[in-house]
């Protein structure tokens, strides 16, 4: 993300690089979500034998990009 932010300063010269980095970030986020979702559901199934608590737990919001507001 830091590398992408640096490239955004010189946007015209680096459009393709920015696009590639953005795609990699999105794929990484998708993989992470999928892995975390499966881990939570697996844990709840082993613990309680049901998925209702796991589904409730999945509804919580995950903050991917921290706010940089002062």
KALINFEN-V333552 format. One record per pair of residues at least 12 apart in sequence whose ideal C-beta (glycine too) atoms are under 8 Angstrom apart, sorted by the first residue. I is the first residue (numbers start at 0). J is the second residue. If there is no record, write none. Layout:
I | J
I | J
This chain:
0 | 24
0 | 64
2 | 20
3 | 17
3 | 20
3 | 21
3 | 24
6 | 20
28 | 63
32 | 61
35 | 61
36 | 57
39 | 53
39 | 56
39 | 57
40 | 53
40 | 54
40 | 57
43 | 56
